[in-house]
């Protein structure tokens, strides 16, 4: 999914270009703001991904009630509803600027997610 140059490996099999790029990006992010701000941006990115997953679980539970399952979420609807409520509450109690940064990080990742070679 990533550019081919990032897959280049050294004699030990480590993808050293990827390691260097990740380290530099991590340093830039670390120096760009406070730890709490970066943690909030990270949390926004994760909760923005969790919410559609929770909603999908609830939709599938309703539309595919009799489908065979290897795992069933305990306590019925309680856990998905609580997870959705907590996720939405956390997003609404995050500063708007951090929400914009968090969603911005997701938007930057979209081309890498959909750029799969076949």
HUWOZI-V489485 format. One record per residue. N is the residue number from 0. RES is the residue in three letters. PHI is phi in whole degrees, -180 to 180 (NA if undefined). NEAR is the number of other C-alpha atoms within 10 Angstrom. D_CENTER is the distance of its C-alpha to the mean C-alpha in Angstrom with 2 decimals. Layout:
n:N res:RES phi:PHI near:NEAR d_center:D_CENTER
n:N res:RES phi:PHI near:NEAR d_center:D_CENTER
This chain:
n:0 res:UNK phi:NA near:11 d_center:16.14
n:1 res:UNK phi:-102 near:13 d_center:16.90
n:2 res:UNK phi:-59 near:9 d_center:20.37
n:3 res:UNK phi:-60 near:7 d_center:23.00
n:4 res:UNK phi:-59 near:11 d_center:24.10
n:5 res:UNK phi:-71 near:14 d_center:21.01
n:6 res:UNK phi:-87 near:14 d_center:22.25
n:7 res:UNK phi:-62 near:12 d_center:25.59
n:8 res:UNK phi:-116 near:13 d_center:26.62
n:9 res:UNK phi:-90 near:10 d_center:29.32
n:10 res:UNK phi:-67 near:7 d_center:32.16
n:11 res:UNK phi:-94 near:7 d_center:30.14
n:12 res:UNK phi:88 near:9 d_center:27.43
n:13 res:UNK phi:-84 near:12 d_center:24.75
n:14 res:UNK phi:-76 near:15 d_center:22.76
n:15 res:UNK phi:-66 near:17 d_center:24.20
n:16 res:UNK phi:-66 near:15 d_center:23.21
n:17 res:UNK phi:-62 near:17 d_center:19.49
n:18 res:UNK phi:-64 near:12 d_center:20.17
n:19 res:UNK phi:-65 near:12 d_center:22.09
n:20 res:UNK phi:-63 near:12 d_center:19.60
n:21 res:UNK phi:-62 near:12 d_center:16.72
n:22 res:UNK phi:-64 near:12 d_center:19.26
n:23 res:UNK phi:-64 near:12 d_center:20.44
n:24 res:UNK phi:-64 near:12 d_center:17.10
n:25 res:UNK phi:-63 near:12 d_center:16.36
n:26 res:UNK phi:-64 near:11 d_center:19.89
n:27 res:UNK phi:-60 near:11 d_center:19.60
n:28 res:UNK phi:-65 near:13 d_center:16.59
n:29 res:UNK phi:-64 near:12 d_center:18.48
n:30 res:UNK phi:-86 near:11 d_center:21.59
n:31 res:UNK phi:-84 near:11 d_center:20.16
n:32 res:UNK phi:-167 near:11 d_center:19.94
n:33 res:UNK phi:-78 near:10 d_center:20.42
n:34 res:UNK phi:-61 near:12 d_center:18.33
n:35 res:UNK phi:-65 near:9 d_center:17.83
n:36 res:UNK phi:-65 near:16 d_center:16.71
n:37 res:UNK phi:-64 near:18 d_center:14.10
n:38 res:UNK phi:-65 near:14 d_center:12.95
n:39 res:UNK phi:-66 near:19 d_center:12.87
n:40 res:UNK phi:-63 near:22 d_center:10.89
n:41 res:UNK phi:-63 near:18 d_center:8.18
n:42 res:UNK phi:-64 near:19 d_center:8.62
n:43 res:UNK phi:-61 near:24 d_center:8.69
n:44 res:UNK phi:-61 near:22 d_center:5.36
n:45 res:UNK phi:-70 near:15 d_center:4.15
n:46 res:UNK phi:-68 near:19 d_center:7.36
n:47 res:UNK phi:-66 near:18 d_center:7.29
n:48 res:UNK phi:-87 near:14 d_center:5.25
n:49 res:UNK phi:-68 near:16 d_center:7.61
n:50 res:UNK phi:-59 near:18 d_center:10.57
n:51 res:UNK phi:-63 near:12 d_center:11.12
n:52 res:UNK phi:-66 near:14 d_center:10.88
n:53 res:UNK phi:-64 near:18 d_center:13.39
n:54 res:UNK phi:-63 near:15 d_center:15.49
n:55 res:UNK phi:-61 near:13 d_center:15.66
n:56 res:UNK phi:-59 near:15 d_center:16.87
n:57 res:UNK phi:-67 near:16 d_center:19.44
n:58 res:UNK phi:-67 near:12 d_center:20.57
n:59 res:UNK phi:-65 near:12 d_center:21.02
n:60 res:UNK phi:-62 near:16 d_center:22.81
n:61 res:UNK phi:-81 near:10 d_center:25.16
n:62 res:UNK phi:-84 near:10 d_center:25.73
n:63 res:UNK phi:-124 near:10 d_center:25.85
n:64 res:UNK phi:-60 near:10 d_center:27.58
n:65 res:UNK phi:-104 near:8 d_center:29.90
n:66 res:UNK phi:-70 near:8 d_center:27.65
n:67 res:UNK phi:-67 near:8 d_center:27.85
n:68 res:UNK phi:-131 near:7 d_center:24.98
n:69 res:UNK phi:-87 near:4 d_center:24.49
n:70 res:UNK phi:-135 near:6 d_center:22.45
n:71 res:UNK phi:-123 near:9 d_center:23.08
n:72 res:UNK phi:-66 near:11 d_center:21.19
n:73 res:UNK phi:-67 near:9 d_center:23.92
n:74 res:UNK phi:67 near:8 d_center:25.55
n:75 res:UNK phi:60 near:11 d_center:25.03
n:76 res:UNK phi:-81 near:12 d_center:23.34
n:77 res:UNK phi:-60 near:10 d_center:23.21
n:78 res:UNK phi:-66 near:13 d_center:19.89
n:79 res:UNK phi:-61 near:20 d_center:17.86
n:80 res:UNK phi:-67 near:14 d_center:19.78
n:81 res:UNK phi:-64 near:12 d_center:19.34
n:82 res:UNK phi:-63 near:16 d_center:15.56
n:83 res:UNK phi:-65 near:18 d_center:15.49
n:84 res:UNK phi:-63 near:12 d_center:18.06
n:85 res:UNK phi:-66 near:14 d_center:16.42
n:86 res:UNK phi:-63 near:20 d_center:13.06
n:87 res:UNK phi:-65 near:15 d_center:15.26
n:88 res:UNK phi:-61 near:11 d_center:17.57
n:89 res:UNK phi:-64 near:14 d_center:15.11
n:90 res:UNK phi:-65 near:18 d_center:14.03
n:91 res:UNK phi:-73 near:11 d_center:17.77
n:92 res:UNK phi:-104 near:9 d_center:18.70
n:93 res:UNK phi:-110 near:15 d_center:16.66
n:94 res:UNK phi:-57 near:12 d_center:18.68
n:95 res:UNK phi:-58 near:11 d_center:18.38
n:96 res:UNK phi:-61 near:11 d_center:18.07
n:97 res:UNK phi:-68 near:20 d_center:14.92
n:98 res:UNK phi:-65 near:21 d_center:13.43
n:99 res:UNK phi:-63 near:14 d_center:14.66
n:100 res:UNK phi:-64 near:18 d_center:13.24
n:101 res:UNK phi:-63 near:22 d_center:9.69
n:102 res:UNK phi:-69 near:19 d_center:10.13
n:103 res:UNK phi:-62 near:13 d_center:12.02
n:104 res:UNK phi:-64 near:15 d_center:9.38
n:105 res:UNK phi:-66 near:16 d_center:7.48
n:106 res:UNK phi:-65 near:12 d_center:11.08
n:107 res:UNK phi:-64 near:10 d_center:11.92
n:108 res:UNK phi:-78 near:11 d_center:9.45
n:109 res:UNK phi:-56 near:10 d_center:10.94
n:110 res:UNK phi:-61 near:12 d_center:14.20
n:111 res:UNK phi:-72 near:12 d_center:12.95
n:112 res:UNK phi:-71 near:10 d_center:11.30
n:113 res:UNK phi:-92 near:9 d_center:14.58
n:114 res:UNK phi:-94 near:11 d_center:16.94
n:115 res:UNK phi:-95 near:9 d_center:17.80
n:116 res:UNK phi:-88 near:6 d_center:21.36
n:117 res:UNK phi:-106 near:4 d_center:23.53
